[in-house]
Amino acid sequence: MSKNAKKFQKHQLSKHNQRCSATPDKRRYRDNQEAKRDLRNFRARAFQELKTMGYTTYNQKRTYECSACKGFHLTSQELGRVEFEVVIEPTIKDLILSA
């Protein structure tokens, strides 16, 4: 391939930026930390919208791990209501630590 052809070649997305095949309308995050950071940004924007306009369109509540793409997504639904969500049963140790 010539130098000139390389200039006009489309940039390929890395794996962590690709869309999820199960939920292509949702953004895929590489890890939970990245998803939580974006969730904080959405909550801040929602607060500003509520303050200025009186309503908001940002209603994301939490992050979840997707079993289809092994990434993380944001959702406005309660725990266990998302189709491809990985739900880990809490162990006795987790219950003791959360008390």
N, C-alpha and C positions, 0 to 999 in steps of 0.2 A: 504494500500500500504506500502510495506517495505521501509526502509531507502535507501537501494540500488536501488530500482526501481525508487524512487524519483530523485536520482542523474542523471538518464539517461532519464528522462522525458523531452520532448521538451518544451522550454519556450514559453508561450502563449503571443502573442502581445496584448498590451493594445489597446483600441478602437482608440485612436488618431494616432496610428502607422499603422493601417490596411490600405490596399489599397482601393481605391475608386472603387465601382462596375461599375460606368459609364466610368471611365478612369483608368483602372488598371495599365497602364504603367506610370502614373504620381504619384509622391510622395504626400502624403496627409500631410498637416501641420495643427496643432491644432488651431492656431490663425494667424491673419494677421501679427502680430509682428514677429513671428517665420519665416513666409514665406518671409517677407521683409529682415530679417537678412540673409537668405540663398540667396536671390536675390543679395544683396550687395556682398556676397562671389563669386557668379557666375560672376558678373560684374568685380570684381578684377581679377579673373582668366582669363576672356576674355581680359582684358587690358594687362596682362602679356603675353598671347598667341600672341596677335597682335604685341606686342613689340619684342618678340623673333622670332616668325615664320612668321609673316606677315598676318596671317589669324586666325580666331577663330571658334570654333564649339559651343561656348556658346552664344546663341542669345535670352535668356529670357529677356522680356521687362517689365513685370509687374506681379502682383499677382491678383487673383480673387477668389471670394467665390463660391464654387460649391454647387448647389442646390441638387445634388444627395446624397452627403455624409456629407453636412454641414461643410465641412472643407475648406481649402484654397489650391490652386495650383499655380504654375508658368506657364506662357505662353509666347510665342513669338508673339502672334497675337494681333491685335489692339482691342480696347474696343468694346464689343458687338458681336464679331465674334466666341466666344466659345459657344458650344452647351448648356452646363449645367451651364452657368454663371448666377449669380444673379445680375441683373442690376437694380439699384435703381434710379428712376426718381428724378432729382434734384428739390428741392423746391425753392420757391422764396427766402427764407432765405439763402439757400446754394449759390444761384447765387449772392446775395448781399454780402455775406461774401467772396466769391472768387474774387470779383472785386477789 
